Structure formats: C-alpha cells, structure tokens
Amino acid sequence: MWKPSSTIRICSDPPSPRRRRLLALAAGLSVFGLPLSRARALSLAEAKAKGWVGERIDGYLGLVDPAAPPAAETLVEEINAKRRRAYEAIAEKNGVPVEAVAAIAGEKAIAKTPAGQYVMGADGKWRRKK
C-alpha cells in the first residue's frame, strides 16, 4: 500500500498500475543499454568507418554499399534532408542556385574526409580516399 512520504512530495497521487509498468519497462530497457528513443542509433562516423556511407561530389551523402543495413540508408536520407534545407537557406540568402551551394559543400566535405573513407569521384564511382 502506498503511503505519502513526510519528505518532498512530487506527486499527490500514487503512480497508476499502467504508469508503474511503463516505468519498469523503461528501467529494464536502460539496464540492457537500449536508449528509449531508438535501439542504438547509427552515427555518421560509424557508417563512414564501416564503408557503408560516403561523401558525394554534389554535397550529399551516398550509400556506398548496397548491402549496408537499413539504418545506414535512413541515416543518409535524414542527413541529406538537413543538408538540403541548409543549402536552400544559403542559396536564398545569396541569390545563387542550390546546386552551386551543394557543389561547394561537396568539395569541402570531400577535402575534409579522412583517408580510408569513401568519396565519389567526378566519374560517379566510389573510391577510398588516399
């Protein structure tokens, strides 16, 4: 039976049975190392290091390995959408085409890519950067 504490009271009512079950489930998931939002999100650095994702010359990411897990493809789509919004804002502010902004960003991203990761060449083929 629940009894109010004489110390600090955060809530005047005891947690409902449903809330207790949800709290127990959340605690159990965190014990097993699973964050509540997603079961371990794939990072861009990890996807690049594994050779699943690379920088394209057009300023966007590309899926290098068709056998990459679905999380890699989702990551590429999410980041490309964010990049597209950023390129659009810069293009609008400067009165230039989005493609021009994206191409400049692509050159910079490829220049910053560490050796061993994949980049797309002008011929559209993936290669490991040396």
C-alpha positions, -999 to 999 in steps of 0.1 A, spaced: 0 0 0 13 34 -9 17 60 18 28 96 13 62 104 25 68 131 51 97 144 29 93 160 -5 62 150 -24 65 152 -62 30 139 -69 0 138 -47 -13 105 -62 4 72 -64 15 61 -99 -12 42 -117 -6 5 -125 -1 13 -161 25 40 -153 43 16 -130 45 -10 -158 59 17 -182 84 28 -157 95 -8 -151 98 -14 -189 119 18 -193 142 8 -164 146 -26 -179 155 -12 -214 180 11 -199 196 -18 -180 202 -36 -212 218 -5 -227 189 5 -250 181 42 -251 144 49 -250 144 68 -283 160 42 -306 178 9 -301 213 24 -307 213 49 -334 240 46 -361 263 75 -362 277 91 -394 312 85 -383 305 48 -377 287 44 -410 316 60 -429 342 40 -410 324 8 -420 324 18 -456 286 20 -458 283 57 -465 305 83 -484 306 119 -495 293 126 -530 306 154 -552 272 170 -552 273 178 -515 252 150 -503 259 116 -487 256 84 -507 251 48 -498 284 31 -509 275 -5 -500 241 -17 -512 243 -44 -485 245 -18 -458 219 -21 -430 186 -2 -433 198 22 -406 226 34 -429 201 43 -456 179 60 -431 209 80 -418 218 91 -453 182 102 -460 179 122 -427 213 139 -431 207 147 -468 173 163 -459 191 185 -433 218 194 -458 193 203 -484 175 227 -460 208 243 -451 218 246 -488 185 261 -497 188 288 -469 223 297 -480 213 298 -517 183 320 -510 203 344 -488 230 348 -515 208 346 -546 225 316 -561 213 282 -572 210 255 -545 231 231 -567 260 256 -566 259 258 -528 257 220 -526 286 215 -550 309 238 -530 299 220 -498 306 187 -516 341 198 -525 347 209 -489 333 177 -474 355 156 -497 386 176 -488 379 171 -451 372 133 -455 399 113 -438 420 88 -458 404 53 -460 368 66 -462 348 66 -494 343 96 -517 326 98 -550 349 108 -579 339 131 -608 332 99 -628 305 90 -603 324 60 -589 332 54 -553 368 51 -542 386 51 -509 404 84 -503 441 82 -501 
